[in-house]
């Protein structure tokens, strides 16, 4: 269960976080979840019941591709990597997110 410092993600944010996490290198599902949790300092904790359906949606859309490999602890794991279409989507979503954050910040400063 998430601790009191964790937040529920707005709709669509999980896809953006996954795409960004995969931008530098392919990762398996558990590593994606752990990396996001680490970067956000435990504010974002993704349960497996949300992560794997999101990975499958991204794969169906062609934004990520999956292949089997051996993990660092010598177990078979499905690794996900960003596709060219995924990079394009990441750029689009990043721009949209930055516009939204700027707009919300303006409202918060004035009200």
Beta strands, then each sheet from edge to edge (+ up, - down):
strand 1: 27-28
strand 2: 64-70
strand 3: 76-82
sheet 1: 1+ 3- 2+
end
